[in-house]
Amino acid sequence: MNEGRPSRTAQRVAVRRAAHQLMDRPLIFEDPYAMRIIGPDAAAATAAKSDGRVSSSFRAFMAVRSRYAEDELAHAVVRGVRQYVVLGAGLDTFAWRSPFPDLRVFEVDYPATQHWKRQRLVNVGMDQPESLTFAPVDFETQTLAEGLRLAGFRTDEPACFSWLGVTMYLTAEAFQSTISFIGGLPTGSGVTFDYAVDRAELGFFEKAALDHLGRKVAAMGEPFQLFFRPPELAASLRLSGFNDLEDVGRDELNGRYLAERADGLRLRGGIGRIMRARR
Ligand SMILES: C[S@@+](CC[C@H](N)C(=O)[O-])C[C@H]1O[C@@H](n2cnc3c(N)ncnc32)[C@H](O)[C@@H]1O
């Protein structure tokens, strides 16, 4: 992160979710606030680009990972979970769309990004829902435990966490300290996150795509720095207290969310995977 500055990638991925609302049918991820929260200038530019120039595979991954995380939240709510924590929330809009009246939502983010989002919310006229509490936390220098404690989070009750588009920007220590915190919460808790696959595991074209994307985000001051080999990640999550894991990549996600579409929207690369870990 650029110290003291809001995340630029947060705006970038939110624009992809907005583009999904405009360009793809059927929608995988329905978000009536997606266009509004990116701000009027970006919304106008997104509408002007709706001829398909925005990379469809990247856009599909943004939509699929949010859908996956919110599907997992719905399962958690059925199991009785009443706390949802959106880690590295960026311009996520779940709190404004929540269909669960007694669910408490916590948005955790890098303080400058959260400040920027709150300003954006004022500018676009989106009032803070009563169910939402903001918790500013820098995963590198502060503990999630303390940030959530100050926000009124209950550590004696289970919670569902999502952590989308964040882990690849962190150090291994910051990642592990957050995972250890969630792994110590009551049974019934869980986390859904996406992660970048170790370069050595990728094919020629995927390496080229990763390098291209890596250069872009590094130029924004948010370089990728954390990659995993799937079996090693699974082993370390088990050691951290998670006993029910689902690790899904392109093929499983295409089959689950993008099968039999007339528009051909697909995930094409294998750089990003989604992990769902419950305890
Ligand atoms: C690519 S954006 C994803 C935002 C959101 N989850 C989404 O999918 O739209 C990355 C997010 O990670 C957050 N982030 C990156 N490094 C962080 C850190 N050290 N502490 C807290 N948040 C961090 C950024 O502030 C930003 O909100």
The ligand as a Tripos MOL2 file, in Angstrom:
@<TRIPOS>MOLECULE
LIG
   27    29     1     0     0
SMALL
NO_CHARGES

@<TRIPOS>ATOM
      1 C1         -8.0960   -5.0700   -4.6710 C.3       1 LIG1
      2 S1         -8.7910   -4.2210   -3.3060 S.3       1 LIG1
      3 C2        -10.1590   -5.3180   -2.9180 C.3       1 LIG1
      4 C3        -11.2700   -4.6070   -2.2520 C.3       1 LIG1
      5 C4        -12.5390   -5.4170   -1.9980 C.3       1 LIG1
      6 N1        -12.3020   -6.5550   -1.1550 N.3       1 LIG1
      7 C5        -13.1600   -5.8380   -3.3010 C.2       1 LIG1
      8 O1        -13.1060   -7.0190   -3.6450 O.co2     1 LIG1
      9 O2        -13.7050   -4.9630   -3.9790 O.co2     1 LIG1
     10 C6         -7.6190   -4.5270   -2.0090 C.3       1 LIG1
     11 C7         -8.0750   -4.0940   -0.6430 C.3       1 LIG1
     12 O3         -7.1210   -4.5710    0.3140 O.3       1 LIG1
     13 C8         -6.9050   -3.5590    1.2600 C.3       1 LIG1
     14 N2         -5.5740   -3.7430    1.8610 N.ar      1 LIG1
     15 C9         -4.4070   -3.9180    1.2220 C.ar      1 LIG1
     16 N3         -3.3990   -3.9700    2.1280 N.ar      1 LIG1
     17 C10        -3.9750   -3.8310    3.3460 C.ar      1 LIG1
     18 C11        -3.4650   -3.7810    4.6700 C.ar      1 LIG1
     19 N4         -2.1680   -3.8680    4.9220 N.pl3     1 LIG1
     20 N5         -4.3430   -3.6220    5.6920 N.ar      1 LIG1
     21 C12        -5.6670   -3.5110    5.4590 C.ar      1 LIG1
     22 N6         -6.2060   -3.5650    4.2160 N.ar      1 LIG1
     23 C13        -5.3510   -3.7120    3.1770 C.ar      1 LIG1
     24 C14        -7.0030   -2.2770    0.4650 C.3       1 LIG1
     25 O4         -7.2150   -1.1470    1.2860 O.3       1 LIG1
     26 C15        -8.1660   -2.5970   -0.4610 C.3       1 LIG1
     27 O5         -9.3930   -2.2590    0.1270 O.3       1 LIG1
@<TRIPOS>BOND
     1     1     2 1
     2     2     3 1
     3     2    10 1
     4     3     4 1
     5     4     5 1
     6     5     6 1
     7     5     7 1
     8     7     8 2
     9     7     9 1
    10    10    11 1
    11    11    12 1
    12    11    26 1
    13    12    13 1
    14    13    14 1
    15    13    24 1
    16    14    15 ar
    17    14    23 ar
    18    15    16 ar
    19    16    17 ar
    20    17    18 ar
    21    17    23 ar
    22    18    19 1
    23    18    20 ar
    24    20    21 ar
    25    21    22 ar
    26    22    23 ar
    27    24    25 1
    28    24    26 1
    29    26    27 1
@<TRIPOS>SUBSTRUCTURE
     1 LIG1         1 GROUP 0 **** ****
